[in-house]
Amino acid sequence: MDLIFSPHLLEGQHHELLGALYTNNQAAEMFGCESTTIRSQKKRLADQGELTEGQHWITGDDGKTLWSFEGACMLGLTLSTELAKQFRIMITDLLKQWQQGAIAIVPTEGGIQIQQRPALHLATAPALELPDPVAVGEAIAIARYEQEVQAWKDSVAVVVQGKEEELRQGITDSLGKYLQQAWGVNPL
């Protein structure tokens, strides 16, 4: 689904940071007005703080205004021409479709591409089988229980191993003392 509001959108000069740039005349043709209307709209919107140089427009090498795509959209949202009205309706419809998941807006090398998403028909789609929440809860509880039991066994094994060493040392010491006292033999 390729939506192009105006063929003039394809005729912009390329700018490394802003993408396509459009002259006042191109912007006027896009929205069906005179270039003097574009200039006066620029002044009005800039005075209101709605347009920023470097974001919405730049001054070209020849001293003339060049509009970014974002700036051209700002013009289309504020002009009162028939083409600007169509632009606003198209943007609103586009946003509604995007909100409803009917389209995807995908970034591309040249800007964005709007793709139609296939409609999801729940009536014909196979029923989704959701797991039983009680069974899921039990499975989680069992897994957690097993983890805790293993952690307990591991910690007990460390303690037992330490006690086993103490016990072995105690038996060795006791046996050595007994052998020395009873038989006069020093086992070490």
Secondary structure by P-SEA (a helix, b strand, c coil): cccccccccccbbbbccccbbbcaaaaaaaccccaaaaaaaaaaaaaacccccccccccccccbbbbcaaaaaaaaaccccaaaaaaaaaaaaaaaaaaacccccccccccbbbbbccccccccccbbbbccaaaaaaaaaaaaaaaaaaaaaaaaaaaaaaaaaaaaaaaaaaaaaaaaaacccccc
